[in-house]
Amino acid sequence: MQTDGYAVYKMYEQKKGVLPLGCWAHARRKFTESLKNDKSRAEYALEQIGLLYEVEREADDKNLSYEDRAKLRESLAYPIMVAFEKWLVREYEKVLPKSPIGKAIKYTYDIYHRLTRYHLDGRYRIDNNLAENSLRGLALGRKNYLFCGNHDAAEDAAVMLVTVTENAVISVNESAVFSVTTMQHFR
C-alpha cells in the first residue's frame, strides 16, 4: 500500500500482510513548497530526490526486470537514501521546526522508513503518482456529484464515471464497453 504521510496510515504499519510504502513525490512537493523559505536546503533536498528519480529513469530506459530494477536501486538509490537520511537529521537541528523547510524535513524524516522501502522490490514504485492521476477526475468532480438532482441520477453518473475511469486505466475501447454497460445498467 503506497500513500502519502497522512497520519491515519500509521495503523497499517502493524497490520499483517501490509507493507506501507511512502511516496517520494509527496516528499518532493514539501521541499518545493519550502524553496522561498530556505532555498539552499530545499534545492539540496530536491537534488537528492531527483537523483532517486534518475535511477528510476535508468531502469525504465534499460527496460529492466523487477529483479534487476531492485539490484540497480540497491546499488545506486540506497546509498543516496542513507546519506539523505543523515542530512535530514543533521539539518533538522538547524532549522525552525514550524518553518516550511522544518516541516518538509520533519515530514520526510517521519515517513522515511516507508519512503525507502520501494528499493526492496522492483515491483514497487517510487511514488503513487500513477494511482493518484487515475483518481484525479473523480476527486475534481466530487462536489459536482452532489448536484445530480436525485439518487438515481447520482447512481447513473457513478456507473458511467467508474466505467470510463476503469477502461481508461486498462486501455479498453471506451465507446464499445460504455454502450454495453449503459444498456445493461439502464434496463
WOVENBEL-V18278 format. One line per field, one symbol per residue. phi: phi as a letter, one per 20 degrees, with the letter a starting at -180 (. if undefined). burial: b if it has 24 or more other ideal C-beta (glycine too) atoms within 12 Angstrom, else e. A space follows every 50 residues. Layout:
BEGIN
phi: ???
burial: ???
END
This chain:
BEGIN
phi: .dbeeggffgfegeffnddfdedffffggffffegffbgfffffffffff fffffffffffelffgffffffffedfgfffffffffgfffffedfgefg ffffffgfffdgfffeffffbfffdfbdgfffffegffffegffffdfob fffffffffffffffffffelefffffffffffffef
burial: bbbbbeeebeeeeeeeeeebbbbbbbbbbbbeebeeebeebbebbbebbb bbbebbeebeeeeeeeeebbebbeebbeebbeebbebbeebbeebeeeeb bbbbbbbbbbbbebbbbbbeebebbbbbeeeeeeeeebeeeeeeeeeeee eeeeeebeebbebbbeeeeeeeeeeebbeeeeeeeee
END
